[in-house]
């Protein structure tokens, strides 16, 4: 039974990693796409108010998607922490915990914080740069 639980937890960790990867890549690609689109519309938006409205719509979409991604990453971080804590308990019960360094939990948390920062920074640049160019 322990092997089945171990398999289930590691499977959940893999799924968590895939979900986080999709969140991160989606946000970064959307941010870069918004940056490109709004930057290309910036000059024309000086004289055409409809272009300015479209730029603001892209800004709203970027903010909303980035909020969803950040919430998803924070939930992924919580999920990973709980799953790894469960593995650590299992490892301690089986007296094999010496093979897993618990400091990895801090590394995982730092990595999630860095991912969130990348999403925030690219989102910020996608919003600010086109309006500076304008």
C-alpha positions in Angstrom: 0.0 0.0 0.0 2.9 2.4 0.8 4.2 1.9 -2.7 0.8 2.9 -4.2 0.6 6.0 -2.0 4.2 6.9 -3.0 3.4 6.5 -6.6 0.2 8.6 -6.2 2.1 11.4 -4.5 4.9 11.5 -7.1 2.3 11.4 -9.9 0.6 14.4 -8.3 4.0 16.2 -8.1 4.6 15.6 -11.8 1.1 16.9 -12.7 1.7 20.0 -10.5 5.0 20.6 -12.3 3.3 20.4 -15.7 0.5 22.7 -14.6 3.0 25.3 -13.3 5.0 25.1 -16.5 1.8 25.8 -18.6 0.9 28.7 -16.3 4.4 30.3 -16.6 4.8 29.8 -20.3 1.3 31.1 -21.0 1.8 34.3 -19.0 5.2 35.0 -20.5 4.0 34.5 -24.0 0.9 36.6 -23.5 3.0 39.3 -21.9 5.4 39.4 -24.8 2.6 39.3 -27.3 0.8 42.1 -25.6 4.1 44.1 -25.6 4.5 43.6 -29.3 0.9 44.4 -30.2 0.6 47.4 -28.0 4.0 48.7 -29.1 3.0 48.4 -32.7 -0.2 50.3 -32.0 1.4 53.0 -29.9 2.2 55.6 -32.5 -1.2 55.3 -34.3 -3.0 55.6 -30.9 -1.8 59.2 -30.7 -4.3 60.2 -33.3 -6.8 57.3 -33.2 -8.7 56.9 -29.9 -10.0 53.5 -30.9 -6.4 52.2 -31.0 -5.9 53.6 -27.4 -9.0 51.7 -26.3 -7.7 48.5 -27.8 -4.4 49.1 -26.0 -6.2 49.4 -22.7 -8.2 46.3 -23.4 -5.0 44.4 -23.9 -3.7 45.9 -20.6 -6.8 44.7 -18.8 -6.5 41.2 -20.3 -2.8 41.1 -19.3 -3.5 42.1 -15.7 -6.3 39.6 -15.3 -4.4 36.7 -16.8 -1.3 37.6 -14.8 -3.4 37.6 -11.6 -4.8 34.2 -12.5 -1.3 32.8 -13.2 0.1 34.2 -9.9 -2.8 32.7 -7.9 -2.2 29.4 -9.8 1.5 29.5 -9.0 0.8 30.2 -5.3 -1.6 27.3 -5.2 0.9 25.1 -7.0 3.5 26.1 -4.4 1.2 25.2 -1.5 0.3 21.9 -3.2 4.0 21.0 -3.7 4.8 21.8 -0.1 2.0 19.6 1.2 2.9 16.7 -1.1 6.6 16.8 -0.3 5.7 17.1 3.4 3.7 13.9 3.0 6.6 12.2 1.3 8.9 13.3 4.1 6.6 11.8 6.7 6.5 8.5 4.7 10.3 8.5 4.4 10.7 9.1 8.1 8.3 6.3 8.9 10.3 4.0 6.7 13.6 5.4 8.0 14.8 6.5 4.6 14.5 10.3 5.2 18.2 10.7 5.2 18.2 10.4 1.4 16.1 13.4 0.9 17.4 16.8 2.0 14.7 18.9 3.6 16.4 22.1 2.5 15.0 21.3 -1.0 11.6 22.6 0.3 13.2 26.1 0.7 14.7 25.8 -2.8 11.2 25.0 -4.3 9.7 27.9 -2.5 12.4 30.3 -3.8 11.9 28.9 -7.3 8.2 29.6 -7.2 8.9 33.2 -5.9 11.3 33.7 -8.9 8.7 32.4 -11.4 6.1 34.8 -9.9 8.6 37.6 -10.2 9.3 36.8 -13.9 5.6 36.8 -14.6 5.2 40.2 -12.8 8.2 41.8 -14.5 7.2 40.7 -18.0 3.6 41.8 -17.3 4.8 45.2 -16.1 7.0 45.7 -19.1 4.1 44.6 -21.4 2.0 47.3 -19.9 4.4 50.2 -19.4 6.7 50.1 -22.5 3.9 50.7 -25.1 2.7 53.7 -23.2 6.2 55.1 -22.8 6.7 54.7 -26.6 3.4 56.4 -27.3 
